[in-house]
């Protein structure tokens, strides 16, 4: 049941199909308000509270969405369409995520249909990748829809998996695949572990086949002097050729035994799978997969061969996930995850970067004991490279990174939550190779009074 419209919006009781240019102009003006509210609400930005009219009246939000859809379907005003076509996806996603218990079943069904339509836009022809078109919002609530509408399991899991396959970037904002990663990490693991697990394993099983198919289609196009290949074409061919495998993913029939030589997959694929693993997971299969992926990265990152150089973003994203996992797992598990980097420790840029990322992630997580457990595991390795001086590549950068001297601290910083009184001994350890750096850092942070 919709709440009555306030007096200044009574004009909107018109049937959407009868809206003329003037009406759509006014409708567009108020549509801007719901756009702002929905955007703030979806981002959990406190500014949404300024629009309490919508925040306290989900029925009004739904009514306005329906009228906007009517306007979009009936008006020939291109400007109205451009400014308002994203509203249904944003608003319905907010309603399902935050107001589901206040919606009737019919209202939920309406929102569900809108969300599935918007979330699947990238699977259709001529989709143009862009920020804030409603697709990110819609995909983010797919796991919640799965809980409320289990009969839509095939559609929802297919969208999540195909989104993971998509290699496009949304400008400098993010990878398109990040939409699916966030939805799985933020909601799906807690809502339905088995469905999330099947997507993780299904990604490792099917992403290589998807890319192989892309390569085949591109070659066929070249022979026909066609030099473009749209993602939708790859998707159509994939759904036709690998439907049986896809059904195994949908029905949670994929097992870790179905995966062959995971460590030999492309690092980008491994990085994405690694990012899908929950930070505090104690699942045996997750630990096994994580160790395989970490070993594969360590092998390439610590290689002295130039041809093994890893793409910067892939490397950095991997390090962020690795350090986040290590600072979240139990202390006794830390060595299991770090072993490939400790055993393969060398004078490489990767080691210096690993230390820098560890410090940045620790700055956010404040996992004091786990951080120092990690730092102590690397201590003897750092001491060893100091014995031969800093003439070798990256030796000085590694030492500085290990001693926190490569981190871009704020100018006003005089202390750090992870450097406490009892950590003085760390800097007083008698090693000529980096004693000078230690005292300089101690001075900067005023640890020793």
C-alpha positions, -999 to +999 in steps of 0.1 A: +000+000+000+015+034-011+015+063+012-005+094-001+015+120-020+022+153-003+003+183-017+032+196-037+035+163-056-002+158-063+004+164-100+022+131-101-010+112-096-013+115-134-009+082-152+027+080-164+016+074-200-001+107-201+029+128-189+036+156-213+068+176-216+060+200-187+050+171-164+082+152-172+103+183-166+088+186-131+090+149-125+127+151-136+133+178-110+120+157-081+136+126-096+169+143-089+162+142-052+155+105-052+187+099-072+208+117-046+191+099-017+195+065-033+232+071-041+240+083-006+220+054+009+236+028-012+271+041-002+261+043+035+269+080+033+253+098+063+242+126+040+212+104+031+196+115+063+190+149+048+164+133+027+143+118+055+111+121+034+124+092+013+142+075+041+111+072+062+087+064+034+099+034+012+064+033-003+068+068-017+102+057-031+085+028-049+057+049-062+081+075-076+102+048-092+071+034-110+062+069-122+097+075-134+096+042-153+063+052-169+079+085-179+110+067-194+087+044-214+065+072-227+084+104-231+104+114-262+124+138-241+160+125-244+173+146-216+147+132-192+159+097-202+196+105-198+191+120-163+167+094-149+172+060-165+196+049-136+170+057-109+151+024-109+182+003-104+196+024-076+163+029-058+151-007-060+185-020-048+183+002-017+147-009-010+156-046-012+188-042+009+175-018+036+136-020+036+128-055+025+108-062+057+086-031+050+077-042+014+048-064+004+055-095-016+043-078-048+065-048-041+095-071-036+087-089-068+086-055-086+120-046-072+134-080-080+125-077-116+140-043-119+172-054-102+177-085-124+170-064-155+196-038-146+222-063-132+221-082-165+227-052-187+263-060-193+253-094-207+232-078-234+243-063-267+257-028-269+262-023-232+283+008-225+304+005-193+301+035-171+300+046-135+267+050-116+244+035-142+227+014-116+245-019-125+269-018-095+240-012-071+219-040-087+247-066-087+256-057-050+222-069-038+219-101-059+229-123-030+201-108-009+177-115-038+190-151-038+179-154-002+144-140-008+139-156-043+158-189-044+139-198-076+160-171-093+192-190-084+202-198-120+199-162-132+216-146-102+246-170-101+250-167-138+251-129-136+276-130-108+299-155-126+298-138-160+305-105-143+336-120-128+347-131-162+344-096-177+378-080-181+367-044-187+377-015-165+353+013-155+378+040-162+401+045-132+372+036-108+375-002-107+374-034-127+339-044-138+345-077-121+349-059-088+311-055-087+307-092-084+336-097-060+321-072-036+287-088-037+301-122-030+325-110-003+300-087+014+269-108+013+270-142-005+294-160+018+273-153+048+240-158+031+248-191+013+283-205+017+278-233-008+267-209-036+297-187-030+320-217-029+306-230-062+312-196-079+348-195-065+355-229-079+335-223-110+355-192-117+388-211-116+373-239-137+356-218-164+375-185-167+403-201-186+378-217-210+360-184-214+393-167-224+402-195-247+369-191-264+374-154-267+407-161-285+390-185-309+363-160-317+388-132-323+407-154-347+376-162-366+367-126-368+401-116-381+397-141-410+365-122-419+383-088-416+362-081-385+384-065-359+359-060-330+346-086-306+319-075-282+317-092-248+281-102-255+294-123-284+318-142-261+290-147-235+266-161-261+292-186-274+302-195-238+266-202-227+261-224-257+293-244-255+297-247-217+262-249-205+268-283-188+297-269-168+277-238-159+249-260-146+273-277-123+283-243-109+246-233-105+238-266-087+268-265-065+283-297-081+318-283-087+345-296-063+381-287-058+390-320-074+376-307-107+404-282-109+436-291-126+470-275-119+455-243-104+490-229-098+496-229-136+467-205-144+473-169-154+482-147-124+452-124-131+428-154-128+445-165-096+445-130-082+407-127-088+401-161-071+423-151-042+403-119-037+371-140-035+383-159-004+369-145+028+395-129+050+388-149+082+379-182+065+390-214+083+377-235+054+403-262+045+397-258+008+402-221+010+435-225+028+446-251+002+437-228-026+453-198-010+486-216-005+486-227-041+479-192-053+505-176-030+532-201-041+524-193-078+528-156-072+559-160-051+575-181-079+569-153-105+574-123-082+607-135-069+620-146-103+651-129-117+639-134-153+626-102-169+600-121-188+584-131-155+577-095-146+542-093-132+517-065-141+518-038-114+481-038-106+479-076-104+509-076-081+496-048-059+461-063-056+476-096-047+498-081-020+468-062-005+448-094-003+477-114+010+485-089+038+448-085+047+445-123+050+476-127+071+466-099+095+432-116+099+441-153+103+452-169+136+489-163+145+498-200+141+486-200+105+507-170+094+538-190+086+518-213+064+508-184+042+541-166+042+564-196+037+568-192-001+580-156+004+603-165+034+618-195+016+623-176-016+633-143+000+658-124-022+668-089-031+638-082-053+615-052-058+586-075-048+599-080-012+603-043-007+567-037-020+554-065+002+568-048+033+553-014+022+519-029+016+520-048+050+525-015+068+497+003+049+472-026+056+483-028+092+477+010+095+441+002+087+436-031+106+457-025+137+464-062+141+494-055+164+504-091+175+500-106+140+520-078+124+549-083+147+547-120+143+551-114+106+579-089+110+599-113+132+595-141+107+613-119+081+640-106+106+667-132+099+662-128+061+666-090+062+697-094+084+712-118+059+710-095+030+726-067+051+758-087+055+768-080+019+760-043+021+735-024+000+753-027-034+728-052-048+695-044-064+668-033-041+687-041-009+685-006+004+648-003-005+641-036+013+659-025+044+642+009+044+608-007+038+613-032+066+623-003+090+592+017+080+613+044+063+597+040+028+562+046+040+547+080+031+538+090+067+518+122+072+541+151+081+524+156+115+528+119+124+549+114+156+537+080+166+520+049+152+496+025+170+518-005+160+550+010+174+548+008+211+572+011+240+581-026+240+591-024+203+622-003+211+642-035+212+634-042+176+654-011+166+681-017+191+691-051+177+728-051+171+732-053+134+755-029+116+736-033+083+708-011+093+715+004+127+718+040+113+684+036+096+669+024+129+681+054+149+668+078+122+634+062+123+634+062+161+641+099+160+614+106+135+587+088+156+600+100+189+598+065+202+629+070+224+625+100+247 
